Amino acid sequence: MTTAGRVGFVAILLAGSVLLSRALGFAREILLARHVGISYQADAYSAAFQIPDILNYLLAAGASVALVPFYTQRKAEYGAESARNLLGTVLGNVTTVAILLTGLLFVFADTLVDFQFPHFNSETRELTVRLTRILLPAQVAFVSGGIIRGGLMAEGRFAAQALMPIIYNFGILIGGLFLAPHIGIEGFAWGALVGAILGPLMGSLLEARGRLALVFRLSPLDAGFLNYLWIAFPLMIGVTLLTVDEWYGRWFGQVGGEGAVSSLRYARYLMLLPVAFVGQAVATAALPTLTQLFRKGDREEFSRVFQGTLKASLILAVFFAGGTWVVAESLVQSVYQRGAFDKDAAKAVASVLEVFAFAIPGWILQEISVRGFYARADTWRPMVLGSVVALLVIPLYSFLGAEGGARGVALAGTLAITLNAVITLCASRIRHGTPDLGDLFQSSLRSTAVALVSVWLCGRVLPLMQFSGLIQLLASASVYCGIYFSLIMFFGDRETRSTLKSLVRRVGSVFWKLS
């Protein structure tokens, strides 16, 4: 297989993995909503991931990403044996730290939960501590498995990387289906622990058999390991709103009373669907092209592609923002309303989703704008900018969360990610001369005006339709799409119309091939 063919095969493999994983994750959220709705159990389950998530971010998030280029360079310069010794040293040192930290956090889980969630009542607090202690050991599996997968990917092996999220989400689903009816919300937590062991850890170990000579070396002062730490350090300490917005939702959502944290969880998951569909997909596809153009020194074409990508994504982001607002209530009813998730829960989550809808453009622009830096091998600047913004907006989350509960936290997240995206774009313009902010501003104004008119017209038309559930969702989406695209094709500029036509053709061709 040629290099291009292999890259394409791996891309398809990982894309299929992401698609299936998201489908399982969606089913997981539906099952969770059915069992516990928006309640103290759902709040506790969401909050129980906080301490494990922070540990995972510090130790596992950058493990495989930082290891792949370092392992490859070591193998090229010093041979396969040296690279495998490095892998064994990283595996031994980092796994040992993960085990020690997991033990400490397990012991002090009650104190840490009290510190982070002082507004929880005693019942919610006790359940959060119990679930946290169930979930914590899973992080050792994530850390160790991530390091092993880093070595495998450096050797051109991607099966474990593709299967890991699928097995993990499948484990949670099995726990919810077969354990939750007997032991309640703990069934989901035990499913997550078993899924982490079977997927991230055991799956990686099985693929490594006969391909990597795995060893477990404890040598914290090893020169190669210290060099690896220097590369991985910014990935460990750097935080952005794309990561911490969920953390802030748990911390500051608790003041909204029982069900606020889980309402944010359910609404946020729905909001991130168009973000993944547009932002992550476009950003992932654009990065290789932008990187190649930068290395070739073709700055004019780089600017054109970057500008066009941002503009087309912004138009789609505004479209999805308006659409999400229009269908919020029927979407929540169709997806979640069953079992313990009643009409009142649906209204509460829909009200949060309506606020989150306005965050979609910021999320999508942030996903794509940082790729302009990454394509130039400039990773420190967006990380520092993102970390500073994430710290500065804490008072905003605190104030709006106290004033507006779950909707206030959602509004804080919307304002914060929009600010973050604007700052990133301005920094890109100042540092690298792209994109053309005036052109983006004009495009955003035109698209926003069309979206607002479409939403207003939907507000007049949709009440005339006496449907419910899925039928109402389909009717609302159809009316909004018809109005929006009619208006944008009539009032939009020529470039916008051309871009939309091209996007519609491309999306249609993709669905045609898939079918």
URWORA-V161508 format. One line per field, one symbol per residue. ss: DSSP state (H for helix, E for strand, - for the rest). Layout:
ss = ???
This chain:
ss = --HHHHHHHHHHHHHHHHHHHHHHHHHHHHHHHHHH---HHHHHHHHHHHHHHHHHHHH---HHHHHHHHHHHHHHHH-HHHHHHHHHHHHHHHHHHHHHHHHHHHH-HHHHHHHH-----HHHHHHHHHHHHHHH-HHHHHHHHHHHHHHHHH----HHHHHHHHHHHHHHHHHHHHHHHHH--HHHHHHHHHHHHHHHHHHHHHHH--------------HHHHHHHHHHHHHHH---HHHHHHHHHHHHHHHH---HHHHHHHHHHHHHHHHHHHHHHHHHHHHHHHHHHHHH--HHHHHHHHHHHHHHHHHHHHHHHHHHHHHHHHHHHHHH-E--E-HHHHHHHHHHHHHHHHHHHHHHHHHHHHHHHH-----HHHHHHHHHHHHH-HHHHHHHHHHHHHHHHHHHHHHHHHHHHHHHHHHHHHHH----HHHHHHHHHHHHHHHHHHHHHHHHHHHH----HHHHHHHHHHHHHHHHHHHHHHH--HHHHHHHHHHHHHHHHHHHHH-
